[in-house]
Amino acid sequence: MSEARDESDVRRLEVGGREIVLVGTAHVSRESAELAREVIERERPDAVCLELDAQRFETLAERRRWESLDLRELIRRRQLAALLANLVLASYQRKLGGALGVVPGAEMVEAARAAEALGIPVVLCDRDVRVTLRRTWASLSFWRQAELLATLAASLFERPELDEAELRRLRDRDVMSELMQELGAALPALKRVLIDERDCYLAERIRAAAGRRVVAVVGAGHLEGMQRELLAARPVDLAALEAIPPVSPVWRWVGWGVPALVLGSLAWMALRLGPEVAGRQLGAYVLATGLPTSLGAAAALAHPLTIALAFAVAPITVLSPAIGAGHVLAFLEAWLRPPRVAELESVMSDAGSPRRWWSNRLLRCLLVFVFTTLGAMGGAYVGLYELLRALFSHR
């Protein structure tokens, strides 16, 4: 390893009488994988810390393959949105790595293997990715959430072209600091959760690692922030950084307000205008919610029974914020067409091709979730508008 590379990619810190070596990497770089291994073999530290949580480490190290995924359990726990975001992000990272002939996260796997070969303990220091995703989502406004979803969707169609020279430039301290500043200016809430909070979390976990000399392999985007946090030695409340923010009371009112308005309006019509008028409006509301939800299921090429039942499921689920049409119909699709082992194994490569989302059963379940959720939400507000319009026109 050259001296120039040491200066740009490796930071050596003295913290509380201990030596901490930070190794900044690009997660899709062959050079980064070699750098991580070389530093560990040279330093022979007492512990190696990785910017990974247990879930991502098991996936990268192939200790937990996709065929072990319990899709129905994920749906029951309402974690499809997190799975979808994780898949899209991983797919984009895989495209970057594919152009370079390297597996995304290879530097983390290489660091773990080098440490295990030398009998050095490996410490997984990152926050659970599901917590990070949920905190990220909760930190954004409605319009920022829509912007993020659009960006993730657009990434499926991108074909990034970066060579090792470009990756070296992006790992450079000044360029990466500039990128972080741009992110903070454009989306401060996103940077706070994805970068700043994790800088604090990673620094605290590294400080807690045993031994006088520690090597920490982290993404280059964390180098500046982690160096500041480690040298400042401020106590960090990990429990606070792992907490899921509660749903805003505004959304709770909106969630229960729509069912209350629908049921209240129908009840008023039945009492003042007669059951026949209320029945017609109920039928119109069922059509307004059921039809777009069924169309969403059809657009996802769902099972015919899923498409048919979507019409009945939507009017019921939109009246209960605790039950989403997307989750119910995705569960039904997974039960009718359970993903095959081969499809689970190829899900990462399939996620990078928009057309394969309709042929891979796991990805199709996610499409059913997204399209029927959008259909039910849109139909609920259209139906409510028509219901209130009819209500006031009869007054």
C-alpha positions in Angstrom: 0.0 0.0 0.0 1.5 3.3 -1.1 2.2 6.2 1.3 -0.1 8.5 -0.7 -3.0 6.1 -0.2 -2.3 6.0 3.5 -2.6 9.7 3.8 -5.8 10.1 1.8 -7.7 7.0 2.9 -6.4 6.2 6.4 -6.7 8.3 9.6 -4.7 7.5 12.7 -6.2 8.9 15.9 -5.1 8.9 19.6 -8.2 8.7 21.8 -7.9 8.2 25.5 -4.6 6.4 25.4 -5.8 4.2 22.6 -5.0 4.1 18.9 -7.9 4.1 16.4 -7.2 3.7 12.7 -10.1 4.7 10.5 -10.0 3.3 7.0 -12.2 5.2 4.5 -13.6 3.1 1.6 -16.0 3.2 -1.3 -18.4 0.3 -0.9 -18.1 -0.8 -4.6 -14.4 -0.5 -5.0 -11.9 -3.4 -5.5 -9.1 -1.1 -4.4 -11.0 -0.4 -1.1 -11.2 -4.2 -0.5 -7.5 -4.5 -0.9 -6.8 -1.5 1.3 -8.9 -2.9 4.1 -7.1 -6.2 4.1 -3.7 -4.6 3.9 -4.3 -2.3 6.8 -5.5 -5.1 9.1 -2.6 -7.4 8.2 -0.1 -4.6 8.8 -1.6 -3.2 12.0 -2.6 -6.5 13.7 -5.2 -4.6 15.9 -7.0 -5.9 18.9 -10.3 -5.5 17.2 -11.7 -4.7 13.7 -14.9 -2.6 13.6 -17.1 -2.6 10.5 -19.7 -0.1 9.3 -22.3 -2.9 9.2 -25.2 -4.2 11.3 -25.8 -7.9 11.9 -28.5 -8.1 9.1 -26.3 -6.6 6.4 -23.3 -8.5 7.5 -25.1 -11.9 7.3 -26.4 -11.0 3.8 -23.0 -9.9 2.5 -21.2 -12.9 4.0 -23.8 -15.2 2.6 -24.6 -16.6 6.0 -28.3 -15.9 5.5 -29.4 -16.3 1.9 -32.5 -14.8 0.4 -34.2 -18.2 0.3 -34.6 -18.0 4.1 -36.7 -14.8 3.7 -40.1 -15.2 5.3 -42.1 -12.8 3.1 -45.4 -13.4 4.9 -43.9 -12.6 8.3 -42.4 -9.4 6.9 -45.9 -8.4 5.6 -47.5 -9.2 9.0 -44.9 -6.9 10.7 -45.6 -4.2 8.0 -42.0 -4.1 6.9 -42.6 -4.2 3.1 -41.7 -0.5 2.7 -38.3 -1.0 4.4 -37.7 -4.1 2.3 -38.5 -2.2 -0.9 -36.2 0.8 -0.1 -33.4 -1.6 0.9 -33.8 -3.6 -2.3 -33.7 -0.5 -4.5 -30.7 1.0 -2.7 -28.8 -2.3 -2.8 -29.7 -2.7 -6.5 -28.2 0.6 -7.4 -25.1 -0.1 -5.4 -24.9 -3.5 -7.2 -25.0 -1.7 -10.6 -22.0 0.4 -9.5 -20.1 -2.7 -8.4 -21.1 -4.7 -11.5 -19.4 -2.1 -13.8 -16.2 -2.6 -11.8 -16.4 -6.4 -11.4 -16.7 -6.2 -7.6 -19.4 -7.2 -5.2 -20.9 -4.2 -3.2 -19.6 -4.3 0.3 -16.6 -6.4 -0.7 -14.3 -4.3 1.4 -16.3 -5.2 4.5 -16.3 -8.9 3.7 -12.5 -8.8 3.0 -11.9 -7.0 6.3 -13.9 -9.6 8.2 -12.1 -12.5 6.5 -8.7 -10.9 7.2 -9.5 -10.4 10.8 -10.9 -13.9 11.2 -7.7 -15.4 9.6 -5.6 -13.5 12.2 -7.9 -14.4 15.1 -9.0 -10.8 15.6 -12.5 -10.1 16.9 -14.9 -8.5 14.5 -17.3 -5.8 15.9 -20.4 -4.8 13.9 -20.8 -1.1 14.8 -23.6 0.2 12.6 -27.2 0.9 13.6 -29.8 -1.6 12.4 -30.6 -0.6 8.8 -34.4 -1.0 9.5 -34.1 1.6 12.3 -32.2 4.0 10.0 -34.7 3.7 7.2 -37.7 4.3 9.6 -36.0 7.3 11.3 -35.1 8.6 7.8 -38.7 8.3 6.6 -40.1 9.9 9.8 -37.7 12.9 9.5 -39.0 13.9 6.1 -42.0 16.0 5.2 -44.6 14.6 2.9 -43.1 16.4 -0.2 -39.6 15.3 0.7 -40.9 11.7 1.1 -42.4 11.9 -2.4 -39.1 13.3 -3.7 -37.1 10.5 -2.1 -39.5 7.9 -3.6 -39.2 9.4 -7.0 -35.4 9.4 -6.7 -35.3 5.7 -5.7 -37.6 4.8 -8.5 -35.5 6.7 -11.0 -32.3 4.9 -9.8 -33.8 1.6 -11.2 -33.4 3.0 -14.7 -29.9 4.5 -14.2 -26.8 2.9 -15.5 -23.9 4.5 -13.5 -20.5 4.4 -15.2 -17.6 4.9 -12.7 -14.1 3.6 -13.0 -11.6 3.1 -10.2 -10.1 6.6 -10.9 -13.4 8.2 -10.4 -14.0 6.3 -7.2 -10.6 7.4 -5.9 -11.6 10.9 -6.6 -14.9 10.5 -4.7 -13.0 9.0 -1.7 -10.7 12.0 -1.6 -11.3 13.9 1.6 -12.1 17.3 0.1 -14.4 16.0 -2.6 -16.4 13.8 -0.1 -16.7 16.7 2.4 -18.1 18.8 -0.5 -20.6 16.1 -1.3 -21.7 15.9 2.4 -22.1 19.7 2.5 -24.3 19.6 -0.7 -26.4 16.9 0.8 -26.8 18.8 4.0 -27.9 22.0 2.1 -30.4 20.1 -0.1 -31.8 17.7 2.4 -30.7 18.5 6.0 -33.0 16.0 7.6 -31.7 13.2 5.4 -28.1 14.0 6.1 -28.8 14.2 9.9 -30.2 10.7 10.0 -28.1 9.0 7.4 -24.7 10.6 8.2 -24.6 12.7 11.4 -26.5 10.3 13.6 -24.6 7.3 12.3 -21.3 9.2 12.8 -22.2 9.5 16.5 -23.4 5.9 16.7 -20.4 4.4 15.0 -18.0 6.5 17.0 -19.6 5.4 20.3 -19.6 1.7 19.3 -15.9 2.0 18.2 -15.0 3.6 21.6 -16.7 0.6 23.3 -14.6 -1.9 21.4 -12.1 -3.8 23.5 -8.3 -3.3 23.0 -5.7 -0.6 22.8 -5.5 -0.6 19.0 -8.6 -0.7 16.8 -9.0 -0.6 13.0 -12.4 0.7 11.8 -13.5 0.1 8.2 -16.1 2.7 7.3 -17.5 4.5 4.2 -15.4 7.6 3.2 -18.5 9.8 3.8 -18.2 9.1 7.5 -14.5 9.9 7.9 -14.7 13.6 8.8 -17.7 13.3 11.1 -16.4 10.2 12.9 -13.0 11.8 13.4 -14.7 14.8 15.0 -16.8 12.6 17.2 -14.0 10.4 18.3 -11.7 13.2 19.2 -14.5 15.1 21.0 -15.2 12.1 23.2 -18.8 13.3 23.9 -21.1 10.7 25.5 -23.7 9.3 23.0 -27.1 8.0 24.0 -27.4 5.0 21.7 -30.9 4.2 22.9 -32.1 7.6 21.7 -30.5 7.0 18.3 -32.2 3.6 18.1 -35.7 4.9 19.0 -38.4 5.1 16.3 -40.1 8.5 16.3 -43.9 8.2 17.0 -46.3 8.9 14.2 -47.3 12.6 14.1 -50.6 13.4 15.7 -51.6 15.2 12.5 -51.4 11.9 10.6 -53.3 10.1 13.3 -56.1 12.7 12.9 -56.0 12.3 9.1 -55.9 8.5 9.4 -59.0 8.4 11.5 -60.6 11.5 10.1 -61.3 10.0 6.7 -63.2 7.0 8.1 -65.1 9.2 10.5 -66.1 11.6 7.7 -67.2 8.7 5.4 -69.2 6.9 8.1 -70.7 10.1 9.5 -71.7 11.4 6.1 -73.4 8.1 5.2 -75.2 8.0 8.6 -76.4 11.6 8.1 -77.7 10.7 4.6 -79.5 7.7 5.9 -81.2 9.6 8.6 -82.1 12.8 6.7 -82.3 11.7 3.1 -83.3 8.0 3.4 -81.5 4.7 3.1 -81.8 4.7 -0.7 -79.7 7.8 -1.1 -77.2 6.6 1.5 -77.0 3.2 -0.3 -76.3 4.9 -3.7 -73.5 7.0 -2.2 -72.1 3.9 -0.4 -72.0 2.1 -3.8 -70.3 5.1 -5.4 -67.7 5.1 -2.6 -67.1 1.4 -3.0 -66.5 1.9 -6.7 -64.2 4.9 -6.2 -62.0 2.9 -3.8 -62.3 -0.6 -5.2 -61.7 0.2 -8.9 -58.3 1.9 -8.7 -57.1 -0.7 -6.2 -58.0 -3.5 -8.6 -56.4 -1.6 -11.4 -53.3 -1.3 -9.3 -53.2 -5.0 -8.7 -53.8 -5.6 -12.4 -50.9 -3.2 -13.3 -48.7 -5.4 -11.1 -49.8 -8.5 -13.0 -51.1 -10.0 -9.7 -53.0 -13.2 -9.5 -56.6 -13.0 -10.9 -58.0 -13.7 -7.4 -55.9 -10.9 -5.9 -57.2 -8.5 -8.6 -60.8 -9.6 -7.9 -60.5 -9.4 -4.1 -58.8 -6.0 -4.3 -62.2 -4.5 -5.2 -63.7 -5.8 -1.9 -60.6 -5.3 0.3 -60.1 -1.6 -0.5 -63.4 -0.1 0.8 -62.9 -2.0 4.1 -59.2 -1.2 4.6 -59.5 2.5 3.8 -61.9 2.8 6.8 -59.2 1.4 9.2 -55.8 3.0 9.4 -54.5 -0.1 11.2 -55.0 -2.3 8.1 -53.6 -1.2 4.8 -54.9 -2.5 1.5 -51.4 -2.9 0.1 -50.3 -5.2 3.0 -53.4 -7.3 2.8 -53.2 -7.8 -1.0 -49.4 -8.4 -0.9 -50.0 -11.1 1.7 -52.7 -12.7 -0.5 -50.4 -12.6 -3.5 -47.6 -14.2 -1.5 -50.0 -16.9 -0.4 -51.3 -17.6 -3.9 -47.9 -17.3 -5.6 -45.2 -17.9 -3.1 -41.7 -16.9 -4.4 -39.6 -19.8 -5.7 -36.2 -20.4 -4.3 -34.5 -19.5 -7.6 -36.4 -16.1 -7.6 -35.3 -15.4 -4.1 -31.7 -16.1 -5.0 -31.8 -13.9 -8.1 -33.8 -11.0 -6.4 -30.8 -8.7 -6.2 -29.9 -9.0 -9.9 -33.6 -8.9 -10.9 -34.2 -5.7 -8.9 -31.8 -3.9 -11.2 -34.0 -4.6 -14.3 -37.4 -2.9 -14.3 -38.9 -5.6 -16.5 -38.0 -8.4 -14.1 -40.0 -6.8 -11.3 -43.1 -8.3 -13.1 -41.6 -11.8 -13.5 -39.9 -12.3 -10.1 -42.6 -13.3 -7.6 -41.0 -11.5 -4.6 -40.6 -8.3 -6.6 -44.2 -8.6 -7.9 -45.5 -8.8 -4.4 -43.7 -5.5 -3.7 -45.3 -4.1 -6.8 -48.7 -5.3 -5.6 -48.0 -3.5 -2.3 -47.0 -0.2 -3.9 -49.7 -0.1 -6.7 -52.6 -1.1 -4.6 -51.6 1.2 -1.7 -51.5 4.1 -4.2 -54.8 3.0 -5.7 -56.6 2.7 -2.4 -55.2 6.1 -1.1 -56.2 7.9 -4.3 -59.6 6.2 -4.4 -60.3 7.0 -0.7 -59.8 10.7 -1.2 -61.8 10.8 -4.5 -64.6 8.8 -2.9 -64.6 11.1 0.1 -64.7 14.2 -2.1 -67.7 12.8 -4.1 -69.4 11.8 -0.9 -69.1 15.3 0.7 -70.1 16.9 -2.6 -73.3 14.8 -2.7 -73.9 15.6 1.0 -73.7 19.3 0.7 -75.7 19.3 -2.6 -78.6 17.7 -0.8 -78.6 20.2 2.1 
